[in-house]
């Protein structure tokens, strides 16, 4: 029997679905991101100067971590500005992966800074240096105020935007780190436990590297077109096959366009019917994909009989596992 394939283009009604999903990007306040960006540049600069003056590696470590926040917020703001331009003929998906490449660069820089901090901290453990506890307290206080206010600024947008929620949690974590540094400064005022400062800087480095590893895994997964975290392709296929009018689903592909956008394509087997009937089914599938799985860039190919071997994954993708 000759196979018939019905390729369905975007339905005119798709505009409301797409706009609904992307509206979150416009809800993010550019001015709030700029204020947060300014704070996360000023705070670590002040902390580095204070750390050098107080001879505190813990304070310098905290400042290095705060610089990562500056880079992260800068990336968010650039993505916010570039994202408003939309796609182009040369970049049909837009510039969504700019933030992913910048995140990898940020991880590289932070890893290098961490190596330097570990080297200095180990040296300080063997040869403790006199540290001004009072200066450490004041400089940590700057971090507490700056990071706390930044978290407060991002709290509103974090409720409806996953990317901003990550930045908010980052700021909240930095707020707690600054509190730890301040507590160590108070201890140094009362007790000359100068070994406490390099020990705390090593703990901060572990915190930095933990975040770096998480960012690295997420960024490489996006660049490798891996299935987005939390998305079960088998469950998705089963949900589609339970829909009225769908006889089978195969050749599924799901990948991240950016940290927020998910693309998806598959072949859908249906009965012999007119294109207008498949359009109605396509609307139902696209709405299900968006509202249940967060997939905002679906591409559906309708067929009356399964093509190839009808397996869930593409034959080309399966060749490497043979």
Buried (B, 14 or more C-beta within 10 A) or exposed (E): EEEEEBEBEEBEEBEEBBEEBBEBBEEBBEEBBBBBBBBBBBBBBBBBBBBEEBBBBBBBBBBBBBBBBBBBBBBBBBBBEBBEEEEEEEEEEBBBBBBBEBBBEBBEBBBEBBEEBBEBBEEBBEEBEEBBBEBBBBBBBBBBBBBBBBBBBBBBBBEEBEBBBBBBEBBBBBBEBBBBBBBBBBBBEEEEBBEBBBBBBBBBBEBBBEBBEEBBEBBEBBEEEBBBEEBEBEEBBEBBBEEEBBEBBBBBBBBBBBBBBBBBBBBBBBEEBEEEBBBEBBBBBBEBBBEEBBBBBBBBBBBBBBBEEBEEBBEEEEEEEE
